[in-house]
Amino acid sequence: MKRTFNKKNLPGRGPNALWLLMVIVGLGIAYLFWYNSVNKNVETINFSKLMQAIDANKVESVVIQGQHVQGKYKGGKYFETFVVPIQALWDSLRAHNVEIDVFPVEKDTWGSFFFFFAFVAFAGMLIFYLRQNQNGGGSGGGKIFSVGKSKAKFFSPNQITVTFKDVAGNEEAKEDVKDIVDFLKNPEKFERLGAKIPRGILLTGAPGNGKTLLAKAVAGEASCPFFSISGSDFVEVFVGVGASRVRDLFAQARRHTPCIVFIDEIDAVGRQRGIGLGGGNDEREQTLNQLLAEMDGFSTEKGAVIVMAATNRPDVLDKALLRPGRFDRMVEVPFPDTKAREQILRVHSKGTKLNTDVNLSKIARGTPGFSGADLENLINEAALIGSKRNHESVTMEFFELARDKIMLGSERKTLMFTDKEKRMTAFHEAGHTMLNILQPETDPFHKVTIVPRGRALGVSWSLPEGDVHSQTKEQMLARMVVCYGGMLAETLFFDTKTSGCSNDIEKATKIARAMVSRYGMSDLGPITFETGQEHPYLGRDIQSSREFSEHTAQAIDQEVSKIVSFCYNKGKQLLEANREKMVILAERLIELETLQAHEVYELLGMEARETHSFHPGKHN
């Protein structure tokens, strides 16, 4: 079915008040030309010449206005002069029968004219801006006369070039939203069986995974008008503005049906009502109420308004917003898997000059947990590094450096170490590394460095072999053992402990407490012992109560302590049994500062596990 929409209803269309302003300015300019043309043939004379002309009986008439005298010769020409009206002038005029007209004195004729012209110009400009605000739709937000107008950006079908081909990965999410495209293209297909298309689609997922891009692709595939607005654009300092903008947005949308309205970060306006320390926010709640009313009222039949929204916090949204009839379908946009990451890399690298050694499949395998935005940033950072080094193309080495920068931070080259600090840092990171490679349950070791990056003085880094969806108890315990590697190395070789272990202890404690209170991985059994404490900025009331007794809390602490002691002692035994290898690794680290996984395995004479190094020719 071929579909058309009325261009006369597009935002920003309508009578253009600019023409009115141009007409007013044109009339003013024409008046100036007319005034000058009328007065350019007037001769200016002095008082003596005036008296001589009167005495010679050459003057036909005069017009006297204060000290200004304008007259006409009997030959038809005009003159003007300035005089002090004295009795001799009046006597001479009467004696020669000159026609006399007298007018009262005006303060400033030209000043009055310019004041009038300025007023008319200002009035014209005011009319222009008022008309622009009335017809400007989303473009009028921010002007005082259109504070209640929607700030939504309007995209006509020919402006949207994004399609499903531009959305790499997310195959399941694309399949869920294809129903919208089919309905907008062929509504009769659904109507013949009595099916109704969902009124709203809520896209959820972590930031950077392509929720907004997916919404644009739906509009591009359906070739329909598209309104885009952020949830924060509804709420303003003035009371009632948010609700007014919601009404205006849906009023515009109804004039362009069928169309798609996309609300990004809807949690800014759609949070649960009546929550937080100070109760509800009246202005935000009024806006939400108006949004609920609009979504419940518009038609979903032929000529529909489809609402798509995106958020990474669906848990804080109001229940009324998520009920069937408003947002009928929730579509998860997850982190891309290995195959999807490779597709995303190919899309974002189209405009980048890649070296022949670049293997996008290898990069995809070595970037687990990266979002689509992270992958785009990875390519850009690699290209920036290549540009700084004046290379003709981007190599795999630059991708390795870019990944380090994104995940660990930039190198702090100006930070100075004493020999003792450098040695302690080397043994600290060597302890983490040894416990990582000695346990098969851990993620494969990738790299160790004592070059400061970000807030860390050194890093021992491991990456998973593939996409991780869940963890076993053995894997969690192994991670805890690795966490205590730095502290154990400092104790064994320097008989001391440093504050640099604080983050390691925090991570290990969190894992142990989660195993006991959340995952049922302790002698207390498969029971959840959550306190239910939330924070008001998450959209929940503060709750500090817990659903277990003090005796149970003590038992939980004992189980956590038991797990921590087990991991600590296991790590101590492993390091003591491999003390010589620890010294070899730490000394080489002091010398070279950075060691890749294959270098560590060769140094220690151990069999290497899978690594994710991007350096060509190295173990994979």
C-alpha positions as CSV (number, residue, x, y, z in Angstrom):
1,M,0.0,0.0,0.0
2,K,1.4,3.3,-1.0
3,R,1.3,5.9,1.8
4,T,1.5,9.7,1.6
5,F,1.5,12.4,4.3
6,N,0.5,16.0,4.1
7,K,3.5,18.3,3.8
8,K,1.4,21.3,4.9
9,N,1.4,19.9,8.4
10,L,5.1,19.5,8.7
11,P,6.6,21.4,11.7
12,G,7.8,24.8,10.8
13,R,5.3,25.2,7.9
14,G,2.5,27.9,7.7
15,P,2.3,31.6,7.0
16,N,5.7,33.1,7.1
17,A,5.7,36.4,9.1
18,L,9.0,37.3,7.6
19,W,7.2,38.6,4.6
20,L,5.2,41.0,6.8
21,L,8.4,42.3,8.3
22,M,9.9,42.8,4.8
23,V,6.8,44.7,3.7
24,I,7.0,47.1,6.7
25,V,10.7,47.8,6.1
26,G,10.0,48.4,2.4
27,L,7.3,50.9,3.2
28,G,9.6,52.8,5.5
29,I,12.3,52.9,2.9
30,A,9.8,54.1,0.3
31,Y,8.6,56.9,2.6
32,L,12.2,58.1,3.0
33,F,12.7,58.2,-0.7
34,W,9.4,60.0,-1.2
35,Y,10.2,62.6,1.5
36,N,13.6,63.4,0.1
37,S,12.3,63.6,-3.5
38,V,9.6,66.1,-2.4
39,N,12.0,68.3,-0.6
40,K,15.1,68.1,-2.9
41,N,13.8,71.1,-5.1
42,V,13.4,73.5,-2.1
43,E,15.9,76.4,-2.1
44,T,17.4,77.4,1.2
45,I,17.8,81.2,1.5
46,N,18.8,83.6,4.3
47,F,16.6,86.2,6.0
48,S,18.0,89.1,4.0
49,K,17.2,87.5,0.7
50,L,13.7,86.7,2.0
51,M,13.1,90.4,2.8
52,Q,14.4,91.4,-0.6
53,A,12.1,89.0,-2.4
54,I,9.1,90.2,-0.5
55,D,10.0,93.9,-1.2
56,A,10.4,92.9,-4.9
57,N,6.9,91.4,-4.8
58,K,8.2,87.9,-5.9
59,V,6.7,86.0,-3.0
60,E,3.3,84.4,-3.4
61,S,2.8,82.6,0.0
62,V,4.5,81.6,3.1
63,V,4.0,79.0,5.9
64,I,5.4,80.0,9.2
65,Q,6.0,77.4,11.9
66,G,8.0,78.9,14.8
67,Q,11.3,80.1,13.3
68,H,10.9,78.0,10.2
69,V,9.5,79.7,7.1
70,Q,8.7,77.8,4.0
71,G,7.3,79.7,1.0
72,K,6.5,79.8,-2.7
73,Y,7.7,82.2,-5.4
74,K,5.2,83.6,-7.9
75,G,7.2,81.6,-10.5
76,G,6.3,78.3,-8.8
77,K,9.6,77.5,-7.0
78,Y,9.8,76.8,-3.3
79,F,12.2,78.2,-0.7
80,E,12.8,77.9,3.0
81,T,14.7,79.8,5.7
82,F,14.9,80.3,9.5
83,V,14.0,83.7,10.9
84,V,13.1,85.4,14.2
85,P,9.6,86.7,13.6
86,I,9.8,90.4,14.0
87,Q,7.2,93.1,13.4
88,A,9.0,94.3,10.2
89,L,8.5,90.9,8.6
90,W,4.8,90.9,9.3
91,D,4.4,94.4,8.0
92,S,6.3,93.7,4.8
93,L,4.2,90.5,4.2
94,R,0.9,92.4,4.6
95,A,2.1,95.3,2.5
96,H,2.7,93.0,-0.5
97,N,-0.4,90.9,0.0
98,V,1.5,87.6,0.6
99,E,-0.7,84.7,1.6
100,I,0.3,83.7,5.2
101,D,-0.3,80.4,7.0
102,V,0.8,79.8,10.6
103,F,1.1,76.4,12.3
104,P,2.0,75.5,16.0
105,V,5.5,74.5,16.8
106,E,6.2,70.7,16.9
107,K,9.1,69.4,19.0
108,D,10.8,67.0,16.5
109,T,9.1,65.9,13.3
110,W,12.0,63.6,12.2
111,G,12.3,62.1,15.8
112,S,8.6,61.3,15.7
113,F,8.9,59.6,12.3
114,F,11.9,57.4,13.4
115,F,10.1,56.5,16.6
116,F,7.1,55.4,14.6
117,F,9.3,53.5,12.1
118,A,11.2,51.7,15.0
119,F,7.9,50.8,16.6
120,V,6.5,49.4,13.4
121,A,9.7,47.4,12.9
122,F,9.7,46.0,16.4
123,A,6.0,45.1,16.0
124,G,6.9,43.2,12.8
125,M,9.7,41.3,14.4
126,L,7.5,40.4,17.4
127,I,4.8,39.1,15.0
128,F,7.5,37.1,13.2
129,Y,8.8,35.4,16.3
130,L,5.4,34.7,17.6
131,R,4.3,33.1,14.3
132,Q,7.6,31.1,14.2
133,N,7.0,29.8,17.7
134,Q,3.4,28.8,16.9
135,N,4.3,26.9,13.7
136,G,7.8,25.8,14.7
137,G,6.8,22.6,16.5
138,G,9.8,21.1,18.2
139,S,12.1,24.0,17.1
140,G,10.3,26.5,19.4
141,G,11.3,25.0,22.7
142,G,13.5,27.3,24.7
143,K,11.8,30.6,23.6
144,I,9.6,32.2,26.2
145,F,6.6,32.2,24.0
146,S,6.8,28.5,23.3
147,V,7.9,27.1,26.6
148,G,5.0,24.7,26.5
149,K,5.8,23.5,23.0
150,S,7.4,20.1,22.4
151,K,11.2,20.0,21.9
152,A,11.0,16.8,19.8
153,K,13.2,16.8,16.7
154,F,11.2,15.9,13.6
155,F,12.7,13.7,10.8
156,S,10.8,13.3,7.6
157,P,11.1,9.9,5.8
158,N,13.6,11.2,3.3
159,Q,15.9,12.4,6.2
160,I,16.3,9.0,7.8
161,T,18.9,6.8,6.0
162,V,19.5,4.3,8.8
163,T,18.1,0.8,8.1
164,F,18.5,-2.7,9.7
165,K,21.7,-3.1,7.6
166,D,23.3,-0.4,9.7
167,V,22.5,-2.2,12.9
168,A,25.1,-4.9,13.3
169,G,24.3,-7.8,15.6
170,N,21.1,-7.6,17.8
171,E,19.4,-10.1,15.6
172,E,16.8,-11.1,18.2
173,A,16.0,-7.4,19.0
174,K,15.6,-6.6,15.3
175,E,13.3,-9.6,14.9
176,D,11.1,-8.2,17.7
177,V,10.7,-4.8,16.2
178,K,10.1,-6.0,12.6
179,D,6.5,-6.4,13.5
180,I,6.3,-2.6,13.8
181,V,7.7,-2.2,10.3
182,D,5.3,-4.8,8.8
183,F,2.4,-3.0,10.4
184,L,3.3,0.4,9.2
185,K,3.9,-0.9,5.7
186,N,0.9,-3.3,5.4
187,P,-1.7,-2.8,8.2
188,E,-4.3,-4.9,6.3
189,K,-2.2,-8.0,6.9
190,F,-2.8,-7.7,10.7
191,E,-6.4,-6.3,10.6
192,R,-7.8,-9.2,8.6
193,L,-7.2,-11.5,11.6
194,G,-8.1,-9.0,14.2
195,A,-4.5,-8.5,15.4
196,K,-3.4,-5.2,17.0
197,I,0.1,-3.9,16.8
198,P,1.7,-3.1,20.1
199,R,1.2,0.5,21.1
200,G,4.6,0.9,22.7
201,I,7.9,-0.8,22.5
202,L,10.4,-0.4,25.3
203,L,14.1,-1.0,24.4
204,T,16.2,-1.9,27.4
205,G,19.8,-2.7,27.8
206,A,23.2,-1.2,28.9
207,P,24.3,2.1,27.5
208,G,26.1,1.9,24.1
209,N,24.4,-1.2,22.8
210,G,22.4,0.5,20.0
211,K,18.9,1.2,21.4
212,T,18.6,4.6,19.7
213,L,20.1,3.3,16.5
214,L,17.6,0.4,16.5
215,A,14.7,2.9,16.8
216,K,16.0,5.0,13.9
217,A,16.3,1.9,11.8
218,V,12.7,1.0,12.4
219,A,11.6,4.4,11.1
220,G,14.0,4.1,8.2
221,E,12.7,0.7,7.2
222,A,9.1,1.8,7.6
223,S,9.7,5.1,5.7
224,C,7.5,7.1,8.1
225,P,7.9,10.4,10.0
226,F,10.0,10.1,13.2
227,F,9.9,12.3,16.3
228,S,12.9,12.0,18.7
229,I,13.0,13.5,22.2
230,S,14.8,12.9,25.5
231,G,12.9,12.3,28.7
232,S,14.6,15.2,30.3
233,D,13.3,17.6,27.7
234,F,9.8,17.3,29.1
235,V,10.5,18.6,32.6
236,E,11.1,22.3,33.1
237,V,11.3,24.7,36.0
238,F,7.8,26.0,35.3
239,V,4.9,24.0,36.7
240,G,2.8,22.4,34.0
241,V,5.3,22.7,31.2
242,G,6.0,19.0,31.0
243,A,2.4,18.0,30.6
244,S,1.9,20.7,28.0
245,R,4.9,19.4,26.0
246,V,3.6,15.9,26.1
247,R,0.2,17.1,24.7
248,D,1.9,19.1,22.0
249,L,4.2,16.2,21.0
250,F,1.3,13.8,20.6
251,A,-0.8,16.5,18.8
252,Q,2.0,16.8,16.3
253,A,2.3,13.1,16.0
254,R,-1.4,12.6,15.2
255,R,-1.0,15.1,12.3
256,H,1.7,12.9,10.8
257,T,0.2,9.4,11.2
258,P,1.5,6.8,10.7
259,C,4.6,7.8,12.6
260,I,7.0,6.8,15.3
261,V,7.6,8.8,18.5
262,F,10.9,7.9,20.2
263,I,11.6,8.9,23.8
264,D,15.2,8.3,24.9
265,E,16.0,7.9,28.5
266,I,12.4,7.6,29.5
267,D,13.3,6.9,33.1
268,A,13.9,10.7,33.5
269,V,10.2,11.2,33.4
270,G,8.7,7.7,33.9
271,R,10.0,6.9,37.4
272,Q,7.7,5.5,40.0
273,R,5.4,8.1,41.6
274,G,5.6,9.1,45.2
275,I,9.1,7.8,46.0
276,G,12.3,9.1,47.5
277,L,13.1,11.1,50.6
278,G,10.8,14.1,50.0
279,G,7.9,12.2,48.5
280,G,7.0,12.7,44.8
281,N,8.0,15.4,42.4
282,D,4.7,17.1,41.4
283,E,5.9,18.5,38.1
284,R,7.5,15.2,37.0
285,E,4.4,13.2,38.1
286,Q,2.1,15.5,36.2
287,T,4.2,15.0,33.1
288,L,4.1,11.2,33.7
289,N,0.3,11.3,34.2
290,Q,-0.2,13.2,30.9
291,L,2.1,10.7,29.1
292,L,0.0,7.8,30.5
293,A,-3.2,9.5,29.4
294,E,-1.8,10.2,25.9
295,M,-0.5,6.6,25.4
296,D,-3.9,5.2,26.6
297,G,-5.9,7.4,24.3
298,F,-4.5,7.5,20.8
299,S,-5.5,5.0,18.1
300,T,-3.5,2.0,17.2
301,E,-5.5,1.3,14.1
302,K,-4.7,2.5,10.6
303,G,-2.8,5.8,10.8
304,A,-1.1,4.8,14.1
305,V,1.3,6.6,16.4
306,I,3.8,4.0,17.6
307,V,5.8,5.0,20.7
308,M,9.3,3.6,21.2
309,A,11.3,4.3,24.3
310,A,14.7,3.4,25.6
311,T,16.1,3.1,29.1
312,N,18.9,1.3,30.9
313,R,16.9,1.3,34.1
314,P,13.6,-0.5,33.4
315,D,13.3,-1.4,37.1
316,V,12.6,2.1,38.2
317,L,9.7,2.8,35.7
318,D,6.2,3.2,37.0
319,K,4.1,0.1,36.8
320,A,1.3,1.9,35.0
321,L,3.7,2.7,32.2
322,L,4.6,-0.9,31.6
323,R,1.2,-2.4,31.5
324,P,-0.2,-3.9,28.3
325,G,-1.9,-1.2,26.2
326,R,1.0,1.3,26.8
327,F,4.3,-0.4,26.5
328,D,3.1,-3.9,25.5
329,R,6.5,-5.3,24.5
330,M,9.9,-5.0,26.2
331,V,12.9,-5.7,23.9
332,E,16.2,-6.4,25.4
333,V,19.2,-5.1,23.6
334,P,22.1,-7.0,25.2
335,F,25.9,-6.8,24.9
336,P,27.0,-8.2,21.6
337,D,28.4,-11.7,21.4
338,T,31.6,-12.6,19.5
339,K,29.8,-12.8,16.1
340,A,28.0,-9.6,16.7
341,R,31.1,-7.8,17.8
342,E,32.8,-8.8,14.6
343,Q,29.9,-7.4,12.5
344,I,30.0,-4.2,14.5
345,L,33.7,-3.8,14.0
346,R,33.2,-4.3,10.2
347,V,30.5,-1.6,10.2
348,H,32.6,1.0,12.1
349,S,35.9,0.3,10.3
350,K,34.5,1.0,6.8
351,G,36.1,4.5,6.8
352,T,39.3,3.4,8.5
353,K,42.5,2.4,6.7
354,L,43.3,-1.0,8.2
355,N,46.7,-2.7,7.7
356,T,46.7,-6.2,6.1
357,D,47.6,-7.7,9.5
358,V,44.4,-6.6,11.1
359,N,42.1,-9.5,12.0
360,L,38.7,-8.3,13.1
361,S,37.7,-11.8,14.2
362,K,40.6,-11.9,16.6
363,I,39.8,-8.4,17.9
364,A,36.2,-9.5,18.4
365,R,37.3,-12.5,20.4
366,G,39.6,-10.3,22.5
367,T,37.0,-7.8,23.5
368,P,34.4,-9.7,25.6
369,G,32.0,-7.3,27.4
370,F,32.5,-4.5,24.9
371,S,29.4,-2.6,23.8
372,G,28.9,-1.3,20.3
373,A,29.9,2.2,21.4
374,D,33.1,0.7,23.1
375,L,34.0,-1.1,19.8
376,E,33.5,2.1,17.8
377,N,35.7,3.9,20.4
378,L,38.3,1.2,20.1
379,I,38.6,1.7,16.3
380,N,38.9,5.4,16.8
381,E,41.5,5.2,19.5
382,A,43.6,2.8,17.3
383,A,43.3,5.2,14.4
384,L,44.4,8.1,16.7
385,I,47.4,6.2,17.8
386,G,48.4,5.4,14.2
387,S,47.9,9.1,13.2
388,K,50.2,10.3,16.1
389,R,52.9,7.9,14.9
390,N,52.5,9.0,11.3
391,H,51.6,5.5,10.0
392,E,49.8,5.0,6.7
393,S,47.4,2.4,8.2
394,V,46.1,1.1,11.5
395,T,47.9,-2.1,12.7
396,M,47.0,-4.8,15.2
397,E,49.6,-3.3,17.6
398,F,47.6,-0.1,17.7
399,F,44.5,-2.0,18.6
400,E,46.3,-3.6,21.5
401,L,47.4,-0.2,22.8
402,A,43.9,1.2,22.3
403,R,42.3,-1.7,24.2
404,D,44.8,-1.1,27.1
405,K,43.9,2.6,27.2
406,I,40.2,2.0,27.2
407,M,40.2,-0.8,29.8
408,L,43.0,0.4,32.1
409,G,43.5,4.1,31.4
410,S,46.3,6.1,29.9
411,E,49.9,5.5,30.9
412,R,51.1,7.9,33.7
413,K,54.6,8.3,32.3
414,T,55.5,11.2,34.6
415,L,54.9,9.3,37.8
416,M,58.2,8.5,39.4
417,F,58.9,5.3,41.4
418,T,61.6,4.7,44.0
419,D,63.5,1.4,43.6
420,K,61.7,0.0,46.6
421,E,58.3,1.0,45.4
422,K,59.0,-0.4,42.0
423,R,60.2,-3.7,43.4
424,M,57.2,-4.1,45.7
425,T,54.8,-3.3,42.9
426,A,56.6,-5.9,40.7
427,F,56.2,-8.6,43.4
428,H,52.6,-7.5,44.0
429,E,51.6,-8.0,40.4
430,A,53.7,-11.1,40.1
431,G,51.7,-12.6,42.9
432,H,48.4,-11.9,41.1
433,T,49.9,-13.3,37.9
434,M,51.2,-16.6,39.4
435,L,47.9,-17.4,41.1
436,N,46.1,-16.7,37.8
437,I,48.2,-19.0,35.7
438,L,48.3,-21.7,38.4
439,Q,44.5,-22.2,38.5
440,P,42.7,-23.6,35.5
441,E,39.4,-22.2,36.8
442,T,40.4,-18.5,36.2
443,D,40.2,-16.5,33.0
444,P,43.3,-16.9,30.8
445,F,46.1,-14.6,31.8
446,H,46.7,-11.8,29.2
447,K,49.3,-9.2,30.4
448,V,51.1,-7.9,33.4
449,T,52.6,-4.4,33.7
450,I,54.1,-2.2,36.4
451,V,53.6,0.9,34.2
452,P,51.1,3.0,36.1
453,R,47.7,3.3,34.3
454,G,44.8,5.3,35.6
455,R,44.7,4.9,39.3
456,A,46.6,1.7,39.4
457,L,50.4,1.5,39.9
458,G,50.4,-1.8,38.1
459,V,48.0,-4.3,36.6
460,S,47.8,-8.1,36.1
461,W,45.2,-8.6,33.5
462,S,43.1,-11.6,32.4
463,L,40.4,-12.0,29.8
464,P,37.7,-14.7,29.5
465,E,38.0,-17.3,26.7
466,G,34.6,-16.3,25.4
467,D,31.4,-14.6,26.3
468,V,30.6,-15.4,30.0
469,H,26.9,-15.8,31.0
470,S,27.3,-17.4,34.4
471,Q,30.0,-18.5,36.9
472,T,30.5,-21.6,38.9
473,K,31.4,-21.7,42.6
474,E,34.9,-22.9,41.7
475,Q,35.5,-20.0,39.3
476,M,34.4,-17.5,42.0
477,L,36.7,-19.1,44.6
478,A,39.6,-19.0,42.1
479,R,39.0,-15.2,41.5
480,M,39.2,-14.6,45.2
481,V,42.4,-16.5,45.4
482,V,43.9,-14.3,42.6
483,C,42.7,-11.2,44.5
484,Y,44.8,-12.1,47.5
485,G,47.9,-12.7,45.4
486,G,49.3,-9.1,45.8
487,M,48.9,-9.1,49.6
488,L,50.4,-12.6,49.9
489,A,53.4,-11.6,47.8
490,E,54.1,-8.5,49.9
491,T,53.8,-10.6,53.1
492,L,56.0,-13.5,51.9
493,F,58.8,-11.4,50.4
494,F,58.7,-8.1,52.4
495,D,57.0,-9.1,55.6
496,T,54.6,-6.2,55.3
497,K,51.3,-5.1,53.8
498,T,50.5,-1.9,51.9
499,S,47.4,0.1,51.2
500,G,47.5,-0.9,47.6
501,C,45.7,-4.1,48.5
502,S,42.5,-2.3,49.5
503,N,40.8,-2.8,46.2
504,D,41.8,-6.4,46.0
505,I,40.3,-7.1,49.5
506,E,37.1,-5.2,48.6
507,K,36.6,-7.3,45.5
508,A,37.2,-10.6,47.3
509,T,34.9,-9.7,50.2
510,K,32.1,-8.8,47.8
511,I,32.4,-12.1,46.0
512,A,32.4,-14.0,49.3
513,R,29.3,-12.2,50.6
514,A,27.5,-12.7,47.3
515,M,28.2,-16.4,47.4
516,V,26.7,-16.6,50.9
517,S,23.8,-14.2,50.8
518,R,22.8,-14.3,47.2
519,Y,23.9,-17.5,45.4
520,G,23.4,-20.1,48.2
521,M,27.0,-21.3,47.9
522,S,27.7,-21.9,51.6
523,D,26.7,-24.2,54.5
524,L,23.7,-22.0,55.3
525,G,22.0,-23.5,52.3
526,P,20.1,-22.2,49.2
527,I,18.7,-19.2,51.0
528,T,18.8,-15.5,50.0
529,F,19.9,-13.1,52.8
530,E,19.5,-9.8,51.1
531,T,18.9,-6.7,53.3
532,G,16.8,-5.0,50.6
533,Q,18.6,-1.7,51.1
534,E,18.1,0.7,48.2
535,H,19.1,4.3,47.5
536,P,16.7,7.1,46.6
537,Y,18.6,8.0,43.5
538,L,17.7,4.6,42.1
539,G,14.0,5.4,42.4
540,R,13.2,3.5,45.6
541,D,12.4,4.4,49.1
542,I,15.2,3.9,51.7
543,Q,14.9,0.5,53.4
544,S,17.4,-0.6,56.0
545,S,15.4,-3.5,57.4
546,R,16.5,-7.0,56.9
547,E,14.5,-10.2,56.8
548,F,16.7,-12.3,59.1
549,S,17.7,-12.3,62.8
550,E,20.9,-11.1,64.4
551,H,21.9,-14.8,64.9
552,T,21.5,-15.4,61.1
553,A,23.6,-12.2,60.4
554,Q,26.3,-13.6,62.7
555,A,26.2,-16.9,60.8
556,I,26.5,-15.1,57.5
557,D,29.6,-13.3,58.7
558,Q,31.1,-16.5,59.9
559,E,30.5,-18.2,56.5
560,V,32.0,-15.2,54.7
561,S,35.1,-15.4,57.0
562,K,35.3,-19.1,56.3
563,I,35.4,-18.6,52.5
564,V,37.9,-15.8,52.8
565,S,40.2,-17.8,55.0
566,F,40.0,-20.8,52.6
567,C,41.0,-18.7,49.6
568,Y,43.7,-16.8,51.5
569,N,45.3,-20.0,52.7
570,K,45.1,-21.7,49.3
571,G,46.8,-18.7,47.6
572,K,49.5,-18.7,50.3
573,Q,50.2,-22.4,49.7
574,L,50.4,-21.9,45.9
575,L,52.9,-19.0,46.2
576,E,55.1,-20.8,48.8
577,A,55.2,-23.9,46.5
578,N,56.3,-21.7,43.5
579,R,58.5,-19.2,45.3
580,E,61.4,-19.5,42.8
581,K,59.1,-18.8,39.8
582,M,57.7,-15.8,41.6
583,V,61.2,-14.3,42.0
584,I,62.1,-15.0,38.4
585,L,58.8,-13.4,37.2
586,A,59.2,-10.3,39.4
587,E,62.8,-9.7,38.5
588,R,62.0,-9.9,34.7
589,L,59.0,-7.5,35.3
590,I,61.3,-5.0,37.1
591,E,63.6,-5.2,34.0
592,L,61.0,-5.0,31.2
593,E,58.1,-3.4,33.1
594,T,55.5,-5.1,30.8
595,L,55.2,-8.8,29.9
596,Q,52.7,-10.4,27.5
597,A,51.1,-13.8,28.4
598,H,53.3,-15.8,26.0
599,E,56.4,-14.2,27.4
600,V,55.4,-15.2,31.0
601,Y,54.6,-18.8,30.0
602,E,57.9,-19.1,28.1
603,L,59.8,-17.6,31.1
604,L,58.3,-20.0,33.6
605,G,58.3,-23.0,31.2
606,M,54.6,-23.5,31.5
607,E,52.0,-24.5,28.9
608,A,50.1,-21.5,27.7
609,R,46.4,-21.2,27.7
610,E,44.4,-19.3,25.1
611,T,45.3,-15.6,25.0
612,H,43.9,-12.5,23.4
613,S,47.0,-10.7,22.3
614,F,46.7,-8.6,19.1
615,H,50.4,-8.7,18.4
616,P,51.0,-10.6,15.2
617,G,52.9,-13.8,15.4
618,K,52.2,-14.4,19.0
619,H,50.5,-17.3,20.7
620,N,46.7,-17.6,20.2
